Amino acid sequence: MSALENTEFLNERALRLLQEDAAKIEKLIEVQMANLTTRQCPLYEEVLDTQMYGFSREVDFAVRIGLVNNNDGKDILSRLERNLAVLYEALDQKGQSL
């Protein structure tokens, strides 16, 4: 395997692993959207926030060492942040209706 092929392989693998980790966080968000119980369980909100922070550090590391393009990393984070914002908005609306 040439150096270029090896680099491309590592880049693709890093991006795939980040996408898999993002999918795990999205699953947590989906579960909460289905139940809308975060405000009743602040621990779950803490878990999501901690997961998001850890993931942002993971993306930052991958970008800094050149395994992932900065725009690709930002796109993944933006998608997760939008999903999280939708969850929190739905929870706020539910809290206001109670």
Secondary structure, DSSP 8 states (H G I E B T S, - for coil): --HHHHHHHHHHHHHHHHHHHHHHHHHHHHHHHHH--GGG-HHHHHHHHHHHHHHHHHHHHHHHTTSS-HHHHHHHHHHHHHHHHHHHHHHHHHHHH-
